[in-house]
């Protein structure tokens, strides 16, 4: 008998919030897959049906008194049960320090327990007020308590996994937050919204207008509007009306071009976003896969201007689904927005790239597939279902690039397919297919393929895309190889030779891989590449900018190894 799902969440519709929307999306997707799903959340007393999801609510559900009732009512449901905790510390009460709830969850040994981390801990700083330092410490204790006995962990951004104890840390699966909005919007709805905005180009922002981003948003939006009287600003999300009113008081001349739409439903928000020309999305910690407002724009094919930060994943630079500034400086964001407003062709190209990356990386079905397949993080030893595996292997050899990418991501989680993939690689000559096969093999992380990957890297007859993937395999597996080994030396020699390659893409990938060695004698070679200012097609930045990042990463890895000892 398959266990029923029991989702524990601090918020669920009609309560607003990103976790609320995400929980509902997961619940409905699981029901559509034939699963039995219950949701337990605070709210007005009652048990309701939400399109097949049984929702249990009462006030104070996760407080110590509420946990007594939760235990009784959970135990009254049929076993076996699978608890999935959608975790944000502040969502469970007691001023984000609900240690009793964490202990309760850890004690539910009779149930399967899984953890989805939207936010892991409160940030710590030695300069912060003592109350914040206490909160930072308690949230770390809470997370480690929750992790006791958890079978699977999922993280909205890879950084959160660093706060988990081993072995859960290395097994945590990255599951980005999908868009909270519908992806298909009727064109008549978009035209109706445009009719209310005027004829000029429109810049939209979708968010909650908190203090951490309000200053940056104002510093970019005001000069954008002042430079061209035709331009309009569309402000969406909770708090948009209040922020618009405050901005209008400071800049009365702009008031008629500030269009706030507070309290719209998902369909209406989607129509309004599609009516805009550009989205402007600053974030206090940079764009990341946990930002549902960014996911909304990607899913709707919107050109987005944003920036990196300490929580930004590498994929934003690798795949370029957004116009990306290196930091949150208003000048950089203003310049990028101005460029997009002036170049309709670039806007369309960026929108297409956004939609493709969303489908390949962020769509809800990826998260549901992880939940249903019961996989861990980097790779699971549990094979796919035979029909799923066969379909993926077929797509891998097809001509549909989107299906090929999806198949490659599925197969990277099934080590049992390694022999088949190696046979495919031996026979396949098409560049995209060879790249997809190598991608799956990369995440199988078999050191038995080390020599094969070095050989592909060295073979100048291979396309740079394929050779670059071989370099990525070496990059991810260098930590498993001793720096005094023959394997390490032959790989490094091949990468050093690739630094002279005529392809900037190949030089870029080689620089990235050398940065993952954590081997200080390679710093001079990387330092020389700082002179190579050639842009790398398909990558963000230049060979030089990647060399700078790789030098920092190499030194960081070396320091970590030094602290850990031999």
C-alpha positions as CSV (number, residue, x, y, z in Angstrom):
1,X,0.0,0.0,0.0
2,X,1.4,3.4,-1.0
3,X,1.8,5.9,1.9
4,X,-0.6,8.8,1.9
5,X,1.1,12.2,1.7
6,X,0.7,14.6,4.7
7,X,2.0,18.1,3.9
8,X,2.8,20.2,6.9
9,X,2.9,23.9,6.1
10,X,2.7,27.3,7.8
11,X,0.5,28.7,5.1
12,X,-2.0,27.4,2.5
13,X,-4.5,29.3,0.2
14,X,-6.4,31.4,0.8
15,X,-3.6,32.6,3.0
16,X,-1.2,34.5,0.8
17,X,2.5,33.8,0.3
18,X,5.0,32.0,-1.8
19,X,5.1,28.9,0.4
20,X,1.3,28.9,0.3
21,X,1.2,28.8,-3.5
22,X,4.0,26.3,-3.7
23,X,2.4,23.9,-1.3
24,X,-0.9,24.0,-3.2
25,X,0.9,23.4,-6.5
26,X,2.6,20.3,-5.1
27,X,-0.5,19.0,-3.4
28,X,-2.6,19.3,-6.6
29,X,0.2,17.7,-8.7
30,X,0.4,14.8,-6.4
31,X,-3.4,14.3,-6.5
32,X,-3.3,14.4,-10.3
33,X,-0.6,11.7,-10.2
34,X,-3.1,9.4,-8.2
35,X,-1.7,10.1,-4.7
36,X,-3.8,10.6,-1.5
37,X,-2.9,14.0,-0.1
38,X,-3.7,15.8,3.2
39,X,-2.5,19.3,4.2
40,X,-2.2,20.4,7.8
41,X,-2.0,24.2,8.3
42,X,-3.0,26.8,10.8
43,X,-6.3,28.7,10.1
44,X,-10.0,28.8,10.8
45,X,-11.3,25.6,12.2
46,X,-12.4,23.0,9.7
47,X,-11.7,20.2,7.2
48,X,-12.2,21.1,3.6
49,X,-11.7,19.6,0.2
50,X,-9.5,21.5,-2.2
51,X,-9.8,19.8,-5.6
52,X,-9.1,16.4,-4.1
53,X,-6.7,17.6,-1.4
54,X,-8.0,17.2,2.2
55,X,-7.1,20.4,4.1
56,X,-7.1,20.3,8.0
57,X,-7.0,23.6,9.7
58,X,-7.3,25.0,13.3
59,X,-5.8,28.0,15.1
60,X,-2.4,27.4,16.7
61,X,-1.9,24.0,15.0
62,X,1.9,24.0,15.4
63,X,2.0,25.4,19.0
64,X,2.7,23.0,21.8
65,X,-1.1,22.6,22.7
66,X,-1.9,22.2,19.0
67,X,0.7,19.5,18.6
68,X,-1.2,17.3,21.0
69,X,-4.3,17.5,18.8
70,X,-2.1,17.1,15.6
71,X,-0.7,13.9,17.0
72,X,-4.1,12.5,17.8
73,X,-5.6,13.4,14.4
74,X,-2.6,12.2,12.4
75,X,-2.6,8.9,14.2
76,X,-6.3,8.5,13.3
77,X,-5.5,8.6,9.6
78,X,-4.6,5.3,7.9
79,X,-1.0,4.1,7.9
80,X,1.5,4.2,6.2
81,X,2.0,7.9,6.2
82,X,4.6,10.1,4.5
83,X,5.1,13.5,6.1
84,X,6.5,16.3,3.9
85,X,7.3,19.4,5.9
86,X,7.4,22.7,3.8
87,X,9.8,24.5,6.0
88,X,10.4,28.2,6.7
89,X,11.3,28.9,10.4
90,X,9.1,32.0,10.7
91,X,6.0,30.2,9.4
92,X,5.6,27.9,12.4
93,X,5.2,30.6,15.1
94,X,6.9,31.2,18.4
95,X,8.9,34.1,16.8
96,X,10.6,31.7,14.3
97,X,11.9,29.6,17.3
98,X,9.4,26.8,17.5
99,X,11.8,24.2,18.9
100,X,9.0,22.0,20.3
101,X,7.5,21.6,16.8
102,X,10.9,20.5,15.4
103,X,11.3,18.0,18.3
104,X,7.8,16.7,17.6
105,X,8.6,16.2,13.9
106,X,11.9,14.4,14.7
107,X,10.0,12.1,17.1
108,X,7.5,10.9,14.4
109,X,9.5,7.7,13.7
110,X,6.4,5.7,12.9
111,X,6.0,7.8,9.7
112,X,8.2,8.4,6.7
113,X,9.5,12.0,7.0
114,X,10.7,14.3,4.3
115,X,11.8,17.9,4.5
116,X,11.4,20.7,1.8
117,X,13.5,23.7,2.9
118,X,12.2,27.0,1.5
119,X,14.4,28.9,3.9
120,X,16.9,27.2,6.2
121,X,18.2,29.6,8.9
122,X,18.2,33.2,10.0
123,X,21.5,34.8,8.7
124,X,24.2,35.2,11.3
125,X,26.5,38.2,11.6
126,X,29.0,39.0,14.5
127,X,27.9,42.6,14.2
128,X,24.1,41.9,14.5
129,X,22.1,42.7,17.6
130,X,22.3,39.9,20.2
131,X,18.6,39.1,19.6
132,X,19.4,38.4,16.0
133,X,22.4,36.3,16.9
134,X,20.2,34.2,19.3
135,X,17.6,33.7,16.4
136,X,20.4,32.7,14.1
137,X,21.7,30.1,16.6
138,X,18.2,28.7,17.4
139,X,17.2,28.3,13.8
140,X,20.3,26.3,13.2
141,X,19.5,24.0,16.1
142,X,15.9,23.7,14.8
143,X,17.1,22.6,11.3
144,X,19.5,20.0,12.7
145,X,16.7,18.7,15.0
146,X,14.3,18.4,12.0
147,X,17.0,16.5,10.1
148,X,17.1,13.6,12.6
149,X,15.7,10.6,10.9
150,X,14.6,12.4,7.7
151,X,14.7,10.1,4.7
152,X,14.8,12.8,2.0
153,X,15.5,16.5,1.9
154,X,14.8,19.0,-0.8
155,X,16.1,22.5,-1.0
156,X,14.9,25.6,-2.9
157,X,18.5,26.7,-3.5
158,X,21.7,24.6,-3.1
159,X,23.0,26.9,-0.4
160,X,20.5,25.7,2.1
161,X,22.0,22.1,1.9
162,X,25.1,23.5,3.6
163,X,23.2,23.8,6.8
164,X,22.2,20.1,6.9
165,X,24.2,17.4,8.7
166,X,25.7,14.6,6.7
167,X,24.7,12.3,5.1
168,X,21.6,14.4,4.4
169,X,23.6,17.3,3.2
170,X,25.2,15.4,0.2
171,X,21.8,13.7,-0.5
172,X,19.7,16.8,-0.5
173,X,17.8,17.3,-3.8
174,X,17.7,20.8,-5.3
175,X,14.0,21.5,-6.3
176,X,13.5,25.0,-7.5
177,X,10.3,26.8,-6.7
178,X,8.1,26.9,-9.8
179,X,5.9,29.8,-11.0
180,X,2.9,30.5,-8.8
181,X,1.0,31.8,-11.9
182,X,-0.6,30.1,-14.9
183,X,1.7,29.9,-17.8
184,X,-0.9,30.3,-20.5
185,X,-2.6,33.7,-20.7
186,X,-5.5,34.5,-23.1
187,X,-4.4,37.2,-25.5
188,X,-7.6,39.1,-25.1
189,X,-6.9,39.4,-21.4
190,X,-3.4,40.8,-22.2
191,X,-4.9,43.3,-24.7
192,X,-7.5,44.4,-22.1
193,X,-4.7,45.2,-19.6
194,X,-2.7,47.1,-22.2
195,X,-5.7,49.2,-22.9
196,X,-5.6,50.5,-19.3
197,X,-1.9,51.3,-19.3
198,X,-1.5,53.8,-22.2
199,X,0.6,53.6,-25.3
200,X,4.2,53.8,-23.9
201,X,6.5,51.0,-22.9
202,X,5.8,49.5,-19.5
203,X,8.2,48.3,-16.8
204,X,6.7,45.9,-14.3
205,X,7.7,44.8,-10.8
206,X,6.1,41.9,-9.0
207,X,6.8,41.6,-5.3
208,X,5.9,42.7,-1.8
209,X,7.8,46.0,-1.7
210,X,9.8,45.4,1.5
211,X,12.5,47.7,2.8
212,X,15.3,45.6,1.5
213,X,14.5,46.2,-2.2
214,X,12.3,49.4,-2.1
215,X,15.2,51.7,-2.2
216,X,16.8,50.0,-5.2
217,X,13.5,49.8,-7.0
218,X,12.9,53.5,-6.5
219,X,16.4,54.4,-7.5
220,X,15.9,52.7,-10.9
221,X,12.3,53.3,-11.6
222,X,12.2,57.0,-11.0
223,X,15.0,57.9,-13.6
224,X,13.5,55.4,-16.0
225,X,10.2,57.3,-16.0
226,X,11.8,60.7,-15.9
227,X,13.8,60.0,-19.1
228,X,10.8,59.3,-21.2
229,X,7.3,60.6,-20.5
230,X,5.7,57.8,-22.4
231,X,6.9,55.1,-20.0
232,X,4.6,53.5,-17.5
233,X,5.3,51.6,-14.3
234,X,3.1,48.6,-13.4
235,X,3.4,47.6,-9.7
236,X,2.0,44.1,-8.8
237,X,1.7,42.2,-5.6
238,X,0.9,42.8,-1.9
239,X,1.9,46.3,-0.8
240,X,2.0,47.7,-4.3
241,X,-0.7,50.3,-3.7
242,X,0.9,51.6,-0.5
243,X,4.3,51.8,-2.1
244,X,2.9,53.6,-5.2
245,X,1.1,56.1,-3.0
246,X,4.3,56.9,-1.1
247,X,6.3,57.3,-4.3
248,X,3.6,59.5,-5.8
249,X,3.9,61.8,-2.8
250,X,7.7,62.1,-3.4
251,X,7.4,62.5,-7.1
252,X,4.0,64.0,-8.0
253,X,4.9,64.3,-11.7
254,X,5.1,60.6,-12.0
255,X,1.8,59.7,-10.2
256,X,-0.3,59.3,-13.3
257,X,2.2,56.8,-14.7
258,X,2.3,54.6,-11.6
259,X,-0.2,51.7,-11.9
260,X,-0.6,49.7,-8.7
261,X,-2.6,46.5,-8.8
262,X,-2.8,45.1,-5.2
263,X,-4.7,41.9,-4.4
264,X,-5.1,40.4,-7.9
265,X,-5.6,36.7,-8.4
266,X,-3.0,34.5,-10.2
267,X,-4.8,34.7,-13.6
268,X,-5.0,38.5,-13.4
269,X,-1.4,38.9,-12.3
270,X,-0.3,36.7,-15.2
271,X,-2.2,38.9,-17.7
272,X,-0.8,42.1,-16.3
273,X,2.8,40.8,-16.4
274,X,2.4,39.7,-20.0
275,X,1.1,43.2,-20.8
276,X,4.4,44.7,-19.7
277,X,7.6,45.0,-21.9
278,X,10.2,44.4,-19.2
279,X,10.2,43.2,-15.6
280,X,12.6,44.9,-13.0
281,X,13.3,42.5,-10.1
282,X,16.0,43.5,-7.6
283,X,16.4,41.1,-4.6
284,X,18.3,41.6,-1.3
285,X,20.4,38.5,-1.8
286,X,20.4,38.3,-5.6
287,X,18.2,36.3,-7.9
288,X,17.8,32.6,-7.0
289,X,15.5,29.7,-7.7
290,X,13.6,30.3,-4.5
291,X,12.2,33.6,-5.9
292,X,8.7,32.8,-7.1
293,X,8.3,36.3,-8.6
294,X,11.3,35.6,-10.9
295,X,9.9,32.1,-11.7
296,X,6.6,33.8,-12.7
297,X,8.4,36.0,-15.2
298,X,10.4,33.2,-16.6
299,X,7.4,31.0,-17.1
300,X,5.5,33.8,-18.9
301,X,8.4,34.4,-21.3
302,X,9.1,37.9,-19.8
303,X,12.5,39.7,-20.3
304,X,13.7,40.2,-16.7
305,X,16.3,42.7,-15.4
306,X,17.9,41.5,-12.1
307,X,21.3,40.9,-10.5
308,X,23.4,38.3,-8.8
309,X,24.0,38.0,-5.1
310,X,25.3,35.6,-2.5
311,X,22.4,33.2,-2.9
312,X,22.4,33.1,-6.7
313,X,23.0,29.8,-8.4
314,X,25.5,29.3,-11.2
315,X,22.8,28.5,-13.7
316,X,21.9,32.2,-14.0
317,X,25.3,32.8,-15.5
318,X,25.4,29.6,-17.4
319,X,22.1,29.8,-19.2
320,X,21.4,33.6,-19.3
321,X,17.6,33.4,-18.9
322,X,17.6,37.0,-17.5
323,X,19.5,40.3,-18.1
324,X,22.0,40.0,-15.3
325,X,23.9,42.7,-13.5
326,X,26.8,41.7,-11.3
327,X,25.3,43.5,-8.2
328,X,22.3,45.5,-7.1
329,X,23.7,48.9,-8.0
330,X,21.0,51.1,-9.5
331,X,23.3,52.3,-12.3
332,X,23.8,48.8,-13.6
333,X,20.1,47.8,-13.4
334,X,19.1,51.1,-15.0
335,X,21.5,50.6,-17.9
336,X,20.2,47.0,-18.5
337,X,16.6,48.1,-18.4
338,X,17.3,51.0,-20.8
339,X,19.0,48.7,-23.2
340,X,16.0,46.3,-23.3
341,X,13.5,49.0,-23.6
342,X,15.3,50.3,-26.7
343,X,15.8,46.9,-28.3
344,X,12.6,44.9,-29.0
345,X,14.6,42.1,-30.8
346,X,16.7,41.5,-27.7
347,X,13.6,41.5,-25.5
348,X,12.0,38.8,-27.7
349,X,15.2,36.7,-27.7
350,X,15.5,37.0,-23.9
351,X,11.9,36.0,-23.4
352,X,12.3,32.9,-25.5
353,X,15.4,32.0,-23.6
354,X,13.6,32.5,-20.3
355,X,10.8,30.2,-21.3
356,X,13.1,27.5,-22.4
357,X,15.2,27.6,-19.2
358,X,12.0,27.6,-17.2
359,X,10.8,24.4,-18.9
360,X,14.2,22.7,-18.6
361,X,15.1,23.7,-15.1
362,X,12.2,25.0,-13.0
363,X,8.8,23.6,-14.1
364,X,6.7,21.9,-11.4
365,X,6.9,18.5,-13.0
366,X,10.6,18.3,-12.1
367,X,9.9,18.7,-8.4
368,X,7.0,16.2,-8.6
369,X,9.2,13.7,-10.5
370,X,11.8,13.9,-7.6
371,X,9.1,13.4,-5.0
372,X,7.5,10.4,-6.9
373,X,10.8,8.8,-7.8
374,X,12.0,9.0,-4.2
375,X,15.5,10.1,-5.3
376,X,18.2,11.8,-3.2
377,X,20.4,14.6,-4.5
378,X,23.3,14.2,-6.8
379,X,22.4,10.7,-8.0
380,X,20.2,7.9,-6.7
381,X,21.1,4.3,-6.9
382,X,17.4,3.5,-7.3
383,X,16.6,3.0,-11.0
384,X,13.8,4.7,-12.8
385,X,10.7,2.7,-13.5
386,X,11.3,0.6,-16.7
387,X,8.8,2.5,-18.8
388,X,10.2,5.9,-17.6
389,X,13.7,4.8,-18.3
390,X,12.9,3.4,-21.8
391,X,11.1,6.6,-22.8
392,X,14.0,8.8,-21.5
393,X,16.6,6.7,-23.4
394,X,14.5,7.0,-26.6
395,X,14.2,10.8,-26.2
396,X,17.9,11.1,-25.6
397,X,18.5,9.9,-29.2
398,X,15.7,12.0,-30.7
399,X,15.7,15.3,-32.4
400,X,13.5,17.3,-29.9
401,X,16.1,19.3,-27.9
402,X,13.6,20.0,-25.0
403,X,12.7,16.3,-24.7
404,X,16.4,15.5,-25.0
405,X,17.4,17.8,-22.1
406,X,14.5,16.5,-19.9
407,X,15.6,12.9,-20.6
408,X,19.2,13.7,-19.8
409,X,18.2,15.1,-16.4
410,X,16.1,12.1,-15.7
411,X,18.8,9.6,-16.6
412,X,21.5,11.4,-14.6
413,X,19.6,10.1,-11.5
414,X,19.8,6.4,-12.6
415,X,23.2,4.9,-12.4
416,X,21.9,1.6,-13.8
417,X,21.8,3.3,-17.3
418,X,25.6,3.9,-17.4
419,X,26.4,0.9,-19.7
420,X,23.6,1.9,-22.1
421,X,24.7,5.5,-22.2
422,X,28.3,4.5,-22.9
423,X,27.0,2.4,-25.9
424,X,25.0,5.4,-27.1
425,X,28.0,7.6,-26.8
426,X,30.2,5.2,-28.8
427,X,27.7,5.2,-31.7
428,X,26.2,8.7,-31.6
429,X,27.8,11.5,-33.8
430,X,25.3,14.4,-33.4
431,X,26.6,17.2,-31.2
432,X,23.5,17.9,-29.1
433,X,22.9,14.2,-28.5
434,X,26.5,13.5,-27.5
435,X,26.3,16.5,-25.1
436,X,23.1,15.2,-23.5
437,X,24.6,11.7,-23.1
438,X,27.7,13.2,-21.5
439,X,25.6,15.3,-19.2
440,X,23.9,12.3,-17.7
441,X,27.2,10.4,-17.4
442,X,28.7,13.4,-15.6
443,X,26.2,13.1,-12.8
444,X,26.7,9.4,-12.5
445,X,30.1,10.4,-11.1
446,X,31.8,7.1,-12.0
447,X,35.5,7.6,-11.8
448,X,35.8,4.7,-14.3
449,X,34.9,7.3,-17.0
450,X,37.7,9.6,-16.0
451,X,40.0,8.5,-18.9
452,X,37.1,8.6,-21.3
453,X,36.4,12.2,-20.4
454,X,40.0,13.3,-20.6
455,X,40.2,11.7,-24.0
456,X,37.1,13.6,-25.2
457,X,38.5,16.8,-23.8
458,X,41.7,16.4,-25.7
459,X,40.0,15.4,-29.0
460,X,39.9,18.6,-31.1
461,X,37.6,16.9,-33.5
462,X,34.8,17.1,-30.9
463,X,32.6,20.2,-30.8
464,X,33.4,22.7,-28.0
465,X,30.0,21.9,-26.5
466,X,30.9,18.3,-26.0
467,X,34.5,18.9,-24.9
468,X,33.1,21.5,-22.4
469,X,30.8,18.9,-20.9
470,X,33.8,16.6,-20.5
471,X,35.6,19.4,-18.7
472,X,32.5,19.8,-16.4
473,X,32.7,16.1,-15.5
474,X,36.3,16.6,-14.4
475,X,35.4,19.7,-12.5
476,X,32.7,18.0,-10.4
477,X,34.9,14.9,-9.8
478,X,38.2,16.5,-9.0
479,X,37.5,16.4,-5.2
480,X,37.5,12.6,-5.4
481,X,40.9,12.4,-7.0
482,X,44.2,12.9,-5.1
483,X,46.3,15.8,-6.4
484,X,49.4,13.5,-6.5
485,X,47.8,10.9,-8.6
486,X,48.4,10.1,-12.3
487,X,44.7,10.7,-13.0
488,X,44.9,14.2,-11.6
489,X,48.0,15.0,-13.7
490,X,46.7,13.8,-17.0
491,X,43.4,15.7,-16.5
492,X,45.2,18.9,-15.5
493,X,47.6,18.7,-18.4
494,X,44.7,18.3,-20.8
495,X,42.9,21.4,-19.3
496,X,46.1,23.5,-19.4
497,X,46.4,22.6,-23.1
498,X,42.7,23.6,-23.6
499,X,43.6,27.1,-22.3
500,X,45.3,27.6,-25.7
501,X,42.2,26.4,-27.7
502,X,40.9,28.7,-30.4
503,X,37.4,28.3,-29.0
504,X,36.6,30.8,-26.2
505,X,33.9,28.4,-25.0
506,X,36.5,25.7,-24.5
507,X,38.9,28.1,-22.8
508,X,36.0,29.2,-20.5
509,X,35.2,25.6,-19.5
510,X,38.8,24.7,-18.9
511,X,39.3,27.7,-16.7
512,X,36.2,26.7,-14.7
513,X,37.4,23.1,-14.3
514,X,40.9,24.2,-13.1
515,X,39.2,26.3,-10.5
516,X,37.7,23.2,-9.0
517,X,41.0,21.4,-8.5
518,X,41.7,23.4,-5.2
519,X,45.4,23.1,-6.3
520,X,47.4,26.4,-5.7
521,X,50.2,25.6,-8.2
522,X,47.6,26.2,-10.9
523,X,46.9,29.8,-9.8
524,X,49.6,31.3,-12.2
525,X,47.9,29.6,-15.2
526,X,44.6,31.1,-14.2
527,X,46.1,34.4,-13.5
528,X,47.4,34.5,-17.1
529,X,43.8,34.0,-18.4
530,X,42.8,37.2,-16.7
531,X,44.1,38.8,-19.9
532,X,41.6,36.9,-22.1
533,X,38.6,39.2,-22.3
534,X,36.9,37.2,-25.1
535,X,33.2,36.6,-24.5
536,X,32.2,32.9,-24.3
537,X,29.2,32.1,-26.5
538,X,26.5,30.5,-24.4
539,X,28.0,31.6,-21.1
540,X,27.8,34.8,-19.0
541,X,30.8,37.0,-19.1
542,X,34.3,36.5,-20.5
543,X,37.1,34.0,-20.1
544,X,38.7,36.6,-17.9
545,X,35.7,37.0,-15.6
546,X,35.5,33.2,-15.2
547,X,39.3,33.0,-14.5
548,X,38.8,35.5,-11.7
549,X,36.0,33.5,-10.2
550,X,37.9,30.3,-10.5
551,X,40.9,31.7,-8.7
552,X,38.7,32.6,-5.8
553,X,37.0,29.2,-5.8
554,X,40.4,27.4,-6.0
555,X,41.7,29.2,-3.0
556,X,38.5,28.6,-1.1
557,X,38.6,24.8,-1.8
558,X,42.3,24.7,-0.8
559,X,41.6,26.4,2.5
560,X,38.7,24.0,3.2
561,X,40.9,21.0,2.5
562,X,43.7,22.5,4.7
563,X,41.3,22.8,7.6
564,X,39.9,19.3,7.1
565,X,43.4,17.8,7.0
566,X,44.5,14.8,4.9
